[in-house]
Amino acid sequence: MAVFIDFENLALGFQGRRDRFEIDRILERLVEKGKIVAKKAYADWSRFGTYTAPLHEAAIELVEIPRRAQSGKNSADIRLCVDAM
């Protein structure tokens, strides 16, 4: 199995909440379902620096998707889909 994370969308869900994002809990659950052969997270990482260390520790490849303009919202979605194919 492969894990592809649109991290910008995920981070929006955690905005303003006291809950912490814990990638290890997610991966532990997925490993119960089968072997994970690829792990990638897509975002403009200059905006999410506090999350990079835990993701690196979980051996997740961080794919940089620079923010170009307001209309560039789908850049991560497109890149994620291309990689998944």
C-alpha positions as CSV (number, residue, x, y, z in Angstrom):
1,M,0.0,0.0,0.0
2,A,1.1,3.6,-0.5
3,V,0.2,6.6,1.6
4,F,-0.2,10.0,-0.2
5,I,-1.0,13.0,2.0
6,D,-2.3,16.3,0.9
7,F,-0.9,17.9,4.0
8,E,-2.2,21.4,3.4
9,N,-5.8,20.1,3.5
10,L,-5.0,18.0,6.6
11,A,-3.4,21.0,8.4
12,L,-6.6,23.0,7.7
13,G,-8.5,20.5,9.8
14,F,-6.2,21.0,12.8
15,Q,-6.3,24.8,12.7
16,G,-7.5,26.2,15.9
17,R,-7.8,22.9,17.7
18,R,-5.9,21.7,20.7
19,D,-5.5,18.2,19.2
20,R,-2.0,17.4,17.9
21,F,-1.4,15.8,14.6
22,E,0.2,12.4,15.3
23,I,1.3,10.7,12.1
24,D,2.6,7.7,14.1
25,R,-1.0,6.8,15.2
26,I,-2.1,6.9,11.5
27,L,0.7,4.8,10.3
28,E,0.3,2.2,13.1
29,R,-3.3,1.7,12.0
30,L,-2.4,1.4,8.3
31,V,0.3,-1.2,9.0
32,E,-2.4,-3.4,10.5
33,K,-3.9,-3.5,7.0
34,G,-0.7,-4.3,5.1
35,K,2.8,-3.3,4.2
36,I,3.4,0.4,3.4
37,V,5.8,0.6,0.5
38,A,5.7,4.4,-0.1
39,K,4.8,7.4,2.0
40,K,4.7,11.0,0.6
41,A,3.3,14.2,1.9
42,Y,2.6,17.2,-0.3
43,A,2.7,20.9,0.8
44,D,4.4,24.2,0.7
45,W,6.7,23.2,3.5
46,S,7.8,26.8,4.2
47,R,4.3,27.2,5.8
48,F,4.3,24.0,7.8
49,G,7.9,23.9,9.3
50,T,6.8,22.6,12.7
51,Y,5.4,19.4,11.1
52,T,8.5,18.4,9.1
53,A,10.5,16.8,11.8
54,P,7.8,14.3,12.9
55,L,7.1,13.4,9.2
56,H,10.8,12.9,8.5
57,E,11.1,10.7,11.6
58,A,8.2,8.6,10.2
59,A,10.2,8.2,6.9
60,I,7.7,10.2,4.9
61,E,9.0,11.9,1.8
62,L,8.2,15.6,1.8
63,V,7.3,16.8,-1.6
64,E,7.6,20.6,-2.0
65,I,4.7,22.3,-3.7
66,P,5.5,26.0,-3.8
67,R,2.5,28.3,-3.5
68,R,2.4,30.3,-6.7
69,A,-0.9,32.2,-6.5
70,Q,-4.4,31.8,-5.1
71,S,-5.3,29.7,-8.1
72,G,-2.5,27.3,-7.4
73,K,-4.6,25.5,-4.8
74,N,-4.8,22.4,-6.9
75,S,-1.1,22.0,-7.5
76,A,-0.7,19.5,-4.6
77,D,-3.8,17.6,-5.7
78,I,-2.5,17.2,-9.3
79,R,1.0,16.2,-8.2
80,L,-0.4,13.7,-5.7
81,C,-2.6,12.1,-8.4
82,V,0.2,11.9,-10.9
83,D,2.5,10.2,-8.3
84,A,-0.3,7.8,-7.3
85,M,-0.8,6.7,-10.9
